Amino acid sequence: MGTIWGALQKDVPGGVPGLNADGQIFSGVSTPRGVTLVDQYVSTAGPTVSTPRIQLFNGASDVLAGGPDAVWFGGSALPAVSGSAGDPATSAIVNIAARPYGNYNNGCALCLFSTGGTQTDGAGRAAISGADWHEGVSANAGMGDIVGFYEHLDNAPARLILPVTAYTATSVTLASALTAEQINQLRAGMYIWSNSIDTSLTDTGSSSGQIPTARFYGGYVTGWSGNTITVNGWSVFEQAPGTGAVPDVTKLDTSLYSSRTTPTVWIGSPGKVFARNVYASYVEPTAGAETSLAHEYQAEEADFATYAKTPHSVKYSGYVLSPQSYGALNDGTEFTEDSAGVVVAGSLPIQISLWGGCNSSAIYGQSIYVASHCSKFDSSTAVGSTYTLSENVAIAGGMSYRQITRLQQDVAGANPNLYVGPVVTPGINPSVTNRTQSWYGHVNGYVNGAIKYGLSDSSVALCGSGTACGLTVSGSGDITVGPGNTLAFTPPGTVTSRPFFHADDSDTLHLQGSSGDPTNLIVSGAVQSGGVATSAGVQSNGDVETMNGHSVVVHPATQDNTNGSPFFSASDGAHLKLGNSGGTNTSLSVTGVLGANAGVTSGSMSMSDLNNVYRPAQDGTQMWCSDCKLNGVTGVAAFYHANGTKWTDSENNTLAN
């Protein structure tokens, strides 16, 4: 175990390094191929087998696997073996153990740089507590960080930027022949871009706040010779490839991508940069011939184990996405309108799952807040207690306008009610990163109104100032106004008074104007009522009906102590009676003609009663004298003469019997 498998000579180029008594390497060696650490085991056939365990290669035979620039460090597959436990695995496990102790690259266990920069510039130094301690104590600001895995990427310059004279469908002709230094930079499979564009494409990105629509051509380098570089074919970046496209040296890009005025190619630079790209795949095995039992995937898991004893003794932040702008434009408009901190795509049944505990706020942001699912409300919760479920916030004029959804305990021992409505709070939330300092979860400020959902009676109410609930729809659909509230109506045009309904008690509904003026109620259809009392009259475009056995009472302008109020009533379907609530006689005055298709029946009295009792003041009053005689016939129509204060028959004769 532990030998270096190379040439047979020791400690010479192409040979093997020296080993100590424990079989450990004590001197290094380089070989044309690389360095290989092998494992030895006894096969079932008997002989000892030596196989590669770890190989450090310089280059790869597969151009798609990195070609001559690749450095491979890892395990090699072994043949299937059998034997005692402890046989080597079929591949090596790579472990990196480190103990970071300072800033920059001294602060990371593994530093990865994808860049065209140098070792001593910003691209080659890890941005970990990034201040040079050689410059004195000012470097202490922000010190103390270490990183397990540090990764740097940038839009590194192209390896070669070369002027162009012409294109074909599979090549580009350069303005001059390639130098040895330039050829040394070229690799098969490199990206190559042109500033020649397809003018048939329209830029739709710029007008919508996005990166301009790419219209330039690109391809892959396949070879080179003299002043010619061959490609696999040209196509427009991010467009479906066609065949036979030839870039035009007279149609050059003038967009954000390039504004060079001469035909140019860029070789070895990216069109898009990914910090990391995790690719996992799943192929369902054939039933009965399964090759794997894995059916569960997690793209990534970041565990954090704590063993704390003191409250608030440790701070943890999971994934922190922090784009930072240091250019002249740094107010967010430097980013395209489709830029996002987190993008969740695909057809997953659940795209984001927030699974916290009772002490966890699900979302805590500048404009949105979502609380834990644990309200901690129960039968002992004090009346007036509230619990905020969620909140949206907008700031204007130094005020925070908050749309809050909250539970509120209104009745002891009952279910809480759910309120949704705005709260205006002066100022700005002191903190959206510290729950102790934040006002999330507190209904502080001006409660401007709310919709109340009764969770005990299934009602819905509109509440002014968040608590004065005037209009309620019950669980059965009934609408209630009050208690003690009015239902007002605002007419169009200039408003001098608003009519409103209100109830002083359980028996009476009032309609009146806000200015105190009389208010009319106009009903275009029928009105059915157990009684209508009005101080300003009743107008109707349809029928006015009283319920069975009821009357229409008209109160006089001046009430006296003798007479009551006249009323109309009907004893049956054929008779309408005008009576008086005080029991006295009531007169009916008609300023026009009073017509009756079936005749008019006068009241009947004896001659004695007419002369001695009934003395109406109205001249021409007609009655029926039941015992009077005229022309030998009993029963006479009698008429009252005011100027003589007497009754006569139709011929003005004194009544006789």
C-alpha positions in Angstrom: 0.0 0.0 0.0 1.1 3.5 -0.6 3.6 3.1 -3.4 4.0 5.6 -6.3 3.6 3.7 -9.6 5.8 5.2 -12.3 9.1 4.2 -13.9 11.4 1.7 -12.2 14.0 4.3 -11.2 13.7 6.0 -7.8 13.9 9.8 -7.2 14.5 10.7 -10.9 12.2 12.2 -13.5 10.0 9.4 -14.8 10.7 7.3 -11.8 9.2 6.7 -8.4 9.8 8.7 -5.2 11.6 7.2 -2.2 9.6 5.6 0.6 10.3 5.4 4.3 9.9 2.3 6.4 6.1 2.8 6.7 5.7 3.1 2.9 5.1 6.9 3.0 6.5 9.2 0.4 9.4 11.2 1.6 10.6 12.7 -1.7 8.7 14.0 -4.7 9.1 13.1 -8.4 7.6 14.4 -11.6 6.7 12.2 -14.6 5.7 13.0 -18.1 2.2 11.6 -17.4 1.7 12.8 -13.8 1.8 11.2 -10.4 -0.2 8.2 -9.4 -0.8 6.8 -5.9 -1.8 3.1 -6.1 -3.5 0.6 -3.9 -2.5 -3.0 -3.6 -4.8 -6.0 -2.8 -4.7 -9.7 -3.2 -7.1 -10.9 -5.8 -9.2 -14.0 -5.5 -6.8 -15.7 -8.0 -3.9 -15.2 -5.6 -1.5 -12.6 -7.0 -1.1 -9.1 -5.7 -2.8 -6.4 -7.8 -1.7 -2.8 -7.9 -4.3 -0.3 -9.2 -4.4 3.5 -9.3 -5.9 5.1 -6.2 -5.3 8.9 -6.8 -3.9 10.4 -10.1 -2.7 13.9 -10.7 -2.8 14.3 -14.4 -1.5 17.1 -16.6 -4.0 17.3 -19.4 -6.8 15.1 -20.7 -7.0 13.1 -23.9 -10.7 14.2 -24.3 -10.9 17.7 -25.6 -14.4 18.1 -24.0 -12.9 17.0 -20.7 -10.5 19.9 -20.6 -7.8 18.9 -23.1 -4.2 19.8 -22.5 -5.2 22.5 -19.9 -6.9 20.0 -17.5 -5.5 18.9 -14.2 -7.3 15.8 -12.9 -7.1 14.9 -9.2 -9.3 12.1 -8.1 -9.9 8.4 -8.0 -9.9 5.9 -10.8 -12.3 3.0 -11.2 -11.2 -0.4 -10.1 -12.4 -3.8 -11.4 -15.0 -5.6 -9.4 -13.3 -7.4 -6.5 -14.4 -9.9 -3.8 -12.7 -10.9 -0.6 -12.5 -9.8 3.0 -13.9 -6.5 4.3 -11.7 -3.6 3.7 -11.1 -4.1 0.0 -10.6 -0.8 -1.7 -13.7 0.9 -3.1 -14.3 1.2 -6.8 -13.2 4.9 -6.7 -11.4 7.2 -4.4 -13.0 9.7 -2.0 -11.3 13.1 -2.1 -10.9 14.8 1.2 -9.6 18.3 1.8 -8.7 19.2 5.3 -7.7 22.8 6.1 -7.7 25.2 9.0 -8.2 28.8 7.8 -6.7 31.4 10.1 -6.8 34.9 8.5 -8.1 37.0 5.8 -8.0 36.9 2.0 -6.9 33.4 0.8 -5.7 32.5 4.3 -9.4 32.6 5.2 -10.7 29.8 3.0 -10.2 26.0 3.1 -10.7 25.8 -0.6 -10.5 28.9 -2.8 -11.7 28.5 -6.4 -11.0 31.3 -9.0 -12.6 31.4 -12.4 -10.9 34.5 -13.9 -8.5 36.0 -16.3 -6.9 38.0 -13.6 -3.6 37.6 -11.8 -2.6 36.2 -8.4 -2.2 39.5 -6.7 -5.2 41.5 -8.1 -8.8 41.4 -6.8 -9.6 38.3 -8.9 -6.7 36.2 -7.4 -7.3 37.2 -3.8 -10.4 35.9 -2.0 -12.6 38.7 -0.8 -12.6 37.5 2.9 -12.3 40.3 5.4 -10.7 42.0 2.5 -8.4 44.7 3.9 -4.6 44.4 3.9 -3.3 44.3 7.4 0.0 45.7 6.2 -1.7 49.0 6.0 -2.3 49.2 9.8 -5.2 49.1 12.2 -7.7 50.3 9.6 -7.7 46.8 8.2 -9.4 45.6 11.3 -12.8 46.9 10.1 -14.8 43.8 9.1 -12.1 41.3 10.2 -12.7 37.8 11.6 -14.4 35.9 8.7 -13.4 32.5 7.4 -14.9 30.5 4.5 -15.1 26.8 3.9 -15.5 27.1 0.1 -14.8 30.4 -1.6 -15.7 30.9 -5.2 -14.8 33.8 -7.5 -16.2 34.5 -11.0 -16.1 37.5 -13.3 -16.6 38.5 -16.9 -12.9 37.8 -17.7 -11.6 39.4 -20.9 -11.4 37.2 -24.0 -8.1 35.4 -24.5 -7.9 37.0 -27.9 -9.6 40.0 -29.5 -8.7 40.1 -33.1 -9.6 42.4 -36.1 -11.4 40.7 -39.0 -11.5 41.2 -42.8 -14.0 38.5 -44.0 -16.2 35.6 -43.0 -17.3 32.3 -44.6 -20.0 29.9 -43.3 -17.3 28.0 -41.4 -14.3 30.4 -41.0 -13.1 33.9 -40.3 -10.2 35.7 -42.0 -8.1 37.8 -39.6 -6.5 41.1 -40.5 -3.0 39.5 -39.9 -1.6 36.0 -39.3 -1.7 34.5 -35.9 1.5 34.9 -33.8 3.0 32.1 -31.8 1.8 33.7 -28.6 -1.7 33.9 -30.0 -1.7 30.3 -31.2 -0.6 29.3 -27.7 -3.8 30.7 -26.4 -6.1 28.9 -28.9 -7.9 25.7 -28.0 -10.4 23.6 -30.0 -13.9 24.1 -28.7 -13.3 27.7 -27.6 -16.2 30.1 -27.8 -15.8 32.7 -30.6 -18.0 35.8 -31.0 -18.4 38.3 -33.8 -19.6 41.9 -33.7 -21.4 41.4 -37.0 -25.1 41.2 -36.4 -28.3 39.8 -38.0 -30.2 42.9 -38.8 -33.4 41.0 -39.5 -33.8 40.6 -35.7 -35.4 43.4 -33.7 -34.2 44.6 -30.3 -37.2 44.0 -27.9 -35.2 43.9 -24.7 -34.1 47.5 -24.3 -37.6 48.9 -24.4 -38.8 46.5 -21.7 -35.9 47.2 -19.2 -34.0 44.1 -20.2 -30.6 43.5 -21.8 -30.7 44.4 -25.5 -31.7 41.4 -27.7 -28.5 39.7 -28.8 -28.1 39.9 -32.5 -24.4 39.0 -32.9 -23.0 35.7 -34.3 -20.9 33.1 -32.5 -19.6 29.6 -32.8 -16.9 27.1 -31.6 -13.3 27.1 -32.8 -12.4 23.9 -34.6 -8.9 24.8 -36.0 -6.6 27.6 -37.1 -3.8 28.2 -39.7 -2.1 31.4 -40.8 -4.7 34.2 -40.7 -7.7 31.9 -40.7 -9.7 30.4 -37.8 -12.2 27.7 -38.7 -15.5 27.3 -36.8 -18.3 24.7 -36.6 -20.7 27.2 -38.1 -22.2 30.6 -37.2 -25.5 31.3 -35.4 -26.9 34.2 -33.5 -26.4 34.0 -29.7 -29.4 32.7 -27.9 -31.3 32.1 -31.2 -32.1 28.7 -32.8 -29.1 27.7 -35.1 -29.6 27.6 -38.8 -27.3 26.5 -41.5 -25.1 28.4 -43.9 -25.2 31.8 -42.0 -22.3 34.1 -43.0 -21.7 37.2 -40.8 -21.5 40.5 -42.8 -18.5 42.8 -42.0 -20.6 45.8 -42.9 -23.3 45.2 -40.4 -21.8 45.8 -37.0 -23.3 45.9 -33.5 -23.8 49.3 -31.8 -25.6 48.0 -28.7 -24.6 47.5 -25.1 -22.7 44.4 -26.2 -20.3 46.1 -28.5 -19.8 49.5 -30.2 -16.5 48.8 -32.0 -16.4 50.4 -35.5 -14.3 47.7 -37.1 -15.1 43.9 -37.6 -13.8 42.0 -34.6 -13.9 38.6 -33.0 -13.6 37.7 -29.3 -12.1 34.2 -28.6 -12.4 32.4 -25.3 -14.9 34.6 -23.4 -18.3 33.6 -22.1 -21.7 34.8 -23.1 -23.2 34.1 -19.7 -21.5 33.3 -16.3 -22.9 30.8 -13.7 -21.5 30.8 -10.2 -22.5 27.2 -9.8 -24.5 24.8 -11.9 -25.7 21.7 -10.1 -26.9 19.1 -12.5 -28.6 15.9 -11.3 -30.4 13.4 -13.3 -32.8 10.5 -12.7 -33.6 7.6 -15.0 -36.3 5.3 -13.8 -34.9 1.7 -13.8 -36.6 -1.1 -15.7 -38.9 -3.0 -13.4 -37.4 -6.3 -12.5 -33.9 -5.2 -13.6 -33.3 -2.3 -11.2 -29.8 -0.9 -11.1 -30.4 1.7 -8.4 -32.8 2.1 -5.6 -32.4 5.9 -5.3 -35.7 7.8 -5.9 -35.2 10.8 -3.7 -33.2 13.9 -4.6 -32.2 17.1 -2.8 -30.3 19.7 -4.8 -28.5 21.0 -1.7 -28.7 20.7 2.1 -27.2 23.1 4.5 -27.4 21.8 8.1 -26.5 23.9 11.1 -26.2 22.1 14.4 -26.3 24.1 17.7 -25.6 23.1 21.2 -26.4 26.4 22.9 -27.2 27.0 26.6 -27.7 30.7 26.6 -30.5 32.6 24.8 -29.4 34.7 21.8 -25.9 33.3 22.0 -25.5 32.4 18.3 -26.5 34.1 15.0 -27.2 32.2 11.8 -28.0 33.4 8.3 -28.6 30.8 5.7 -28.3 31.9 2.1 -27.4 35.6 1.8 -27.8 37.1 -1.7 -26.2 40.5 -1.7 -25.7 42.2 -5.1 -23.5 45.3 -4.5 -23.1 48.1 -6.9 -20.1 50.4 -6.8 -20.5 52.1 -10.2 -22.0 55.5 -11.0 -25.4 53.8 -11.2 -26.2 52.1 -7.9 -29.9 52.7 -7.2 -31.1 49.4 -8.6 -31.8 50.6 -12.1 -28.5 49.2 -13.2 -30.2 45.8 -13.1 -32.6 44.6 -15.8 -36.3 44.5 -15.0 -36.2 40.7 -15.0 -33.3 40.4 -12.5 -34.2 38.4 -9.4 -32.5 37.3 -6.2 -34.3 33.9 -6.2 -35.9 32.3 -9.2 -37.9 29.1 -8.8 -38.9 27.5 -12.1 -40.4 24.2 -13.2 -43.6 22.4 -12.5 -43.0 21.4 -8.9 -46.1 20.9 -6.9 -44.7 23.1 -4.1 -42.1 25.7 -5.3 -41.3 27.2 -1.9 -41.9 25.4 1.4 -41.5 27.4 4.6 -41.4 25.0 7.5 -40.6 26.8 10.7 -41.3 26.4 14.4 -43.6 28.4 16.7 -40.8 30.9 17.3 -40.2 31.5 13.6 -41.5 34.3 11.5 -41.9 32.8 8.0 -41.1 36.0 6.1 -39.5 39.2 7.4 -39.0 41.9 4.8 -39.2 45.6 4.2 -42.6 45.4 2.5 -43.9 42.0 3.6 -44.3 40.0 6.8 -45.6 36.5 7.4 -45.8 35.3 11.0 -45.5 31.8 12.5 -48.5 29.5 12.3 -48.7 29.4 16.1 -51.0 32.2 17.4 -50.9 30.8 20.9 -54.6 31.9 21.3 -56.7 29.6 23.5 -59.8 29.8 25.8 -57.8 31.8 28.3 -56.7 34.6 25.9 -57.5 38.0 27.3 -60.1 40.1 25.5 -58.4 42.7 23.2 -55.4 40.5 22.5 -54.2 40.5 18.8 -52.0 38.3 16.7 -50.7 39.5 13.3 -50.8 36.8 10.6 -49.3 38.9 7.8 -48.6 42.5 6.7 -47.8 44.4 3.6 -46.1 47.8 3.9 -45.7 50.8 1.6 -43.9 54.1 2.7 -45.0 57.5 1.5 -44.4 61.0 3.0 -42.6 59.6 6.1 -45.6 57.4 6.9 -45.9 53.6 6.8 -49.1 52.4 5.2 -49.7 48.8 6.5 -52.3 46.3 5.4 -52.6 44.0 8.3 -54.3 40.7 8.7 -54.8 39.9 12.4 -56.7 37.8 14.9 -58.4 39.6 17.8 -60.0 38.2 20.9 -63.3 40.1 21.2 -65.3 37.8 23.5 -63.7 35.8 26.4 -63.7 32.1 25.7 -65.0 32.4 22.2 -63.2 32.0 18.9 -61.1 35.0 17.9 -62.3 37.2 15.0 -60.2 37.8 11.9 -59.6 41.5 10.9 -58.2 42.7 7.6 -57.5 46.4 7.2 -55.0 49.3 7.0 -53.0 50.8 9.8 -51.0 54.1 9.2 -48.0 54.4 11.4 -45.7 57.5 11.5 -42.2 56.8 10.5 -40.4 53.7 9.1 -40.1 50.3 10.7 -37.0 50.5 13.0 -35.8 47.1 11.8 -36.7 44.3 9.5 -33.7 42.2 10.6 -34.3 42.2 14.4 -37.6 41.1 15.8 -37.1 42.9 19.1 -36.8 46.3 17.4 -39.4 45.7 14.7 -43.0 46.8 15.0 -44.2 43.8 13.0 -46.7 41.9 15.1 -47.9 45.2 16.8 -50.9 47.2 15.7 -49.4 50.6 16.5 -50.6 53.7 14.7 -53.9 54.8 13.3 -56.4 52.0 12.5 -58.3 53.3 9.5 -60.8 50.5 9.0 -61.2 46.8 8.7 -63.2 43.9 7.4 -64.1 41.7 10.3 -64.8 38.0 9.9 -66.7 36.5 12.8 -65.1 33.1 13.3 -67.9 32.1 15.8 -71.0 33.1 13.8 -69.6 33.1 10.2 -70.5 36.8 9.8 -68.7 39.5 7.8 -68.7 43.2 8.9 -67.4 46.5 7.8 -65.7 48.4 10.6 -64.8 52.0 10.8 -61.6 52.8 12.7 -61.1 49.0 12.9 -63.6 48.5 15.7 -66.8 50.4 15.0 -68.5 47.7 12.9 -71.7 49.2 11.4 -72.7 47.0 8.5 -72.8 43.2 9.1 -73.8 40.3 6.9 -74.7 37.3 9.1 -73.9 33.7 8.4 -77.4 33.3 6.9 -77.0 36.3 4.6 -79.0 38.9 6.6 -77.7 42.4 6.6 -77.7 44.4 9.8 -76.9 48.1 10.5 -75.8 49.0 14.0 -76.2 49.0 16.8 -76.8 52.7 17.0 -75.6 53.4 13.5 -77.3 55.1 10.6 -77.6 54.2 6.9 -77.0 57.4 4.9 -77.2 58.2 1.2 -75.3 61.0 -0.6 -77.3 62.5 -3.5 -75.5 63.7 -6.7 -74.7 67.3 -7.3 -74.5 70.0 -4.6 -75.3 68.3 -1.3 -77.1 70.3 1.4 -78.5 67.3 3.3 -78.1 63.5 3.2 -81.1 61.3 3.9 -80.5 58.5 6.4 -82.2 55.7 8.2 -81.8 55.1 11.9 -83.6 53.2 14.6 -84.0 54.7 18.1 -85.7 51.5 19.4 -86.8 48.1 18.3 -90.2 49.3 17.0 -89.4 52.3 14.8 -87.3 53.0 11.8 -86.7 56.7 11.0 -86.0 58.3 7.7 -84.7 61.9 8.0 -82.3 64.4 6.5 -78.9 65.2 8.1 -79.8 68.9 8.0 -83.1 68.3 9.9 -85.2 69.0 6.9 -88.2 66.6 6.0 -87.1 63.7 3.8 -89.3 62.0 1.3 -89.5 58.3 0.7 -90.5 57.4 -2.9 -91.4 53.8 -3.7 -92.0 52.9 -7.3 -93.6 49.6 -6.4 -96.0 48.4 -3.7 -95.4 49.1 0.0 -96.7 46.6 2.6 -96.4 47.6 6.2 -97.8 47.0 9.6 -98.1 50.8 9.9 -96.4 53.9 8.3 -95.8 57.1 10.2 -94.5 60.1 8.4 -94.0 63.7 9.2 -93.6 64.8 5.6 -96.1 62.7 3.6 -95.9 59.5 1.5 -95.3 59.6 -2.2 -95.6 56.5 -4.3 -95.4 55.7 -8.0 -97.2 52.5 -7.3 -99.9 51.2 -5.0 -99.9 51.9 -1.3 -101.4 49.0 0.7 -102.1 48.5 4.4 -102.1 45.0 5.8 -105.3 43.2 6.8 -107.4 45.0 9.5 -105.2 48.2 9.5 -106.0 51.8 8.7 -104.4 54.8 7.1 -104.2 57.5 9.7 -103.8 61.2 8.9 -102.7 63.3 11.8 -104.1 66.9 11.7 -101.8 69.9 11.5 -103.2 71.1 14.8 -104.2 68.5 17.4 -107.0 69.5 19.8 -108.3 67.9 23.0 -111.7 67.0 21.4 -111.1 65.3 18.1 -108.7 62.6 17.3 -107.2 61.9 13.9 -109.2 60.9 10.9 -108.5 57.5 9.3 -109.5 55.3 6.4 -110.4 51.7 7.1 -112.2 48.9 5.4 -114.5 46.4 7.2 -114.8 44.3 4.1 -113.9 44.3 0.4 -116.8 46.5 -0.6 -116.7 49.4 1.9 -114.1 52.1 2.7 -114.8 54.0 5.8 -113.6 57.5 6.9 -113.6 57.6 10.7 -112.0 59.4 13.5 -109.8 58.0 16.2 -111.5 60.3 18.8 -114.9 58.9 18.0 -116.2 62.2 16.6 -117.5 62.7 13.1 -115.0 63.4 10.4 -115.6 65.4 7.2 -114.2 64.7 3.8 -113.6 67.8 1.7 -113.2 67.5 -2.1 -112.1 70.6 -4.0 -113.1 69.1 -7.3 -115.9 66.8 -8.5 -116.6 63.7 -6.4 -117.9 61.0 -8.8 -119.4 57.7 -8.0 -120.3 55.1 -10.7 -122.8 53.3 -8.4 -124.2 56.3 -6.6 -123.6 58.0 -3.3 -125.2 56.8 -0.1 -125.8 59.5 2.5 -125.9 58.9 6.2 -129.3 58.2 7.7 -130.9 60.1 10.6 -134.4 60.8 12.0 -135.9 64.3 11.5 -135.5 64.9 15.2 -131.8 64.1 15.1 -131.2 66.3 12.1 -132.9 69.3 13.6 -131.7 68.9 17.1 -128.3 67.2 17.0 -126.6 67.2 13.6 -125.9 70.8 12.6 -122.9 70.7 10.3 -121.2 74.0 9.4 -120.9 73.2 5.8 -123.6 74.6 3.6 -125.2 72.0 1.2 -124.5 69.0 3.3 -126.8 66.1 2.3 -128.2 63.5 4.6 -131.1 60.9 4.4 -134.1 61.7 6.6 -135.4 58.3 7.5 -138.9 59.2 8.9 -139.6 62.3 6.7 -142.3 62.2 4.1 -142.6 63.9 0.7 -145.5 63.4 -1.7 -146.7 60.6 0.6 -143.5 58.7 0.4 -141.4 58.1 3.6 -137.7 58.7 3.3 -136.5 62.1 2.0 -133.2 63.5 0.8 -132.4 66.3 3.2 -130.2 69.3 2.6 -128.6 71.7 5.1 -129.0 75.5 4.5 -126.4 77.4 6.5 -128.1 80.8 6.0 -131.2 79.5 7.6 -129.5 76.9 9.8 -132.1 74.4 8.9 -132.7 71.2 6.9 -135.1 71.1 3.9 -136.1 68.6 1.3 -135.0 68.8 -2.3 -137.7 71.4 -3.0 -136.5 73.6 -0.1 -139.6 72.6 1.9 -139.4 72.3 5.7 -139.0 68.7 6.6 -142.2 67.0 7.7 -143.3 63.5 8.8 
